[in-house]
Amino acid sequence: MSAPKPAAQDAGELAIAEQVAIYQREFPTVDPQVETIVSSLSRVARRMGVAYSRQLTVLGITSAEWEVLKALVVAGSPYQLGPGELAKRLGLTPAAMTHRIDRMVAEGLVTRDRDEANRVRVIIELTEVGRDKWLESMRMAAVFEEELLHDIVPAERTVLTGLLGRMLTRLEEEHS
């Protein structure tokens, strides 16, 4: 009788156990447990990214546009930031930010106006259409994420939250 088949994989993608076995063959001192964890995290992150991109495509926005919408929402009401601050928050050059804002203004996701109190300053503001798209993306993501974590009970979610938090803290402290 054959072993149970691992969860569905991309065509040509090895199962994690097969991949780790190859790593061990080629690099015998590799820790198989570490490689299994890291490879699994990588695969989960990649597949989540694909799922989120598909959802955004349904909404007619790109992940780059979503990042701008998110930055404006995170800024809080009245959902406004200057283009320089947006570029800084997103790690973009001012030219790249200008290009992105141009597209988003044309799509009705944001507005770009001069600050009445300081005519030199430009303000990017989230529109109702932009906010609705952001909210719908969050609703879609919430459904996907609940399905993703369906088999993980609340106590396990608590443990997983702590473990991933510690990993992220170490990564950010050592590699920032």
N, C-alpha and C positions, 0 to 999 in steps of 0.2 A: 504494500500500500504506500502511495506517495505522500510526502509531507504536504500539509495544507499550503495552498498558494498564498503568497503575501498579497496585501492590498494592491489594487490596480496600479500599474506603472505606466509611464510614458513608453511608447514603442522604443525598444532598444535600450531602455534604462534598466540597469541591473537592480535586483533586490538589494536592500541595504546589507543583508548578511553576505551576499555574494561579493558585493563591492568591498566590504571590510576584509573578507577572506583574501581577495586579490591584494589589498594593501598589506596584509600580513605576509603574504607570499613574497612581495617585492621589498617590504620594509619590516623585517621580522620583529623589531622591537616596538612597533606601534601598539598602543593600548587599544584592543578591540572594543572595549566598553566606551572609551572616549570617542573613538571614531564612529561608533554606532550612534551615540548621542548627537555628535556634531553633524554627521551626515543626515540624520533624521531632522534635526532643526533646520538645516539648510533646505532640505526637500520640502518641509512644511512651509517655510517662508516663501520659497519659489512658487509653490502651488497656490498659496494665499494671494500672492501678487497677481498671478494669472486670473484668479477668480475675481479679485477686486477690479482689475482692468476690464474684464468682461462686463461687470456691473456698470462701470462708468461709461462704457461704450453704449450700453442700452440707454443711458441717460443723455448721451450726446456730448459728453465732456471727456477730456483727457485726464490722466493722473496728474499731469503738470498743472492743469487748471484747477483740479480738486485741491492741490496743495495751496494755491492762492486763496481759494474759497475758505479753506480751513484756517489759514493764517488770519483772515479777516474775522471769521467767527471767533477764534481764540482771542483776538484783540478786544472783543466784547462790543456791546452797543455803544456807539452807532455803527460799528463794523467798518471802520475807516483806518487806513494807514497811508503814509506817504510811500511812493514807489521805492525810495531808497531803503526805508525800513523793511518793506516787503522783500526786496532783493537780499538784504542782510539776513532776514529770518529764513529765507529759502536757500541761502548759499549761492546766489546767482550774481552775475555781473549786472550793472545797471542797464547795459544794452540788451541783455537777454530778458531782463524784467520788462523793459519797455516793449519788446516784441510780444511777450506773453500778454501783457496788459492790452496791447492793441487788438489782439485776437479776441480777448475776453470782452472788451468794450463792444466790438462788432457783433459778438454773440449775445449781448445784453446781460452778461453775468455780473459785470461791474460797471461803474461809471468813473470817469476821470474828470475832475473839475478843479479849478483854482480855488484856493482857500480865500474866502472873502475877507478874513482878518489879515492875511498875509499873501498878497497876490503873487509872490514868488513861489510859494509852496503849492504843490499839487496834492490832491487827495484822491485816493482810490477808495471807492465805497462799494460794498456789496449791494446788489440790487435784489429785489424780491424774487426774480427768476433765479439768480445765483443762490440765494438762501434756500429756495425750494429744491433746487438740484442737490445742494449739500445735504439738506435734511433727508431727501429721498435716498441718497447714497448711504447715509447712516442707517436708515431703516433696512435697506437691502443688506448692508454689511452685518447688522445685528442678527438678521435671520440666518445668514451664512455662518456667522461665528457661533451662534447657538447650536446649529447643526454640527459644526466642527467639534465642539466640546460636548456633544450629546452623551457620549459614553464615559465622560469623566465626571464623577460624582462631586458634590460641593466640597467635601473634605480634601479630595485629591486636587481640586482646582486651587484651594488655598495653599496646599503644599507646592503645586506647580508655580503659582504666582510668586511665592517666596524664592524658590529655586531660580526661576528665570530672572527675577529682580536682582538676586545676588550675582548671577552671571553677567547681567547687563552693567551693573555697577562696576564690577571688576574690569570689564572690557572698556567702559568709558573712562575709568580712572587711569588705566595703563596704556590706552591707545588713543587718547584724545589729543 
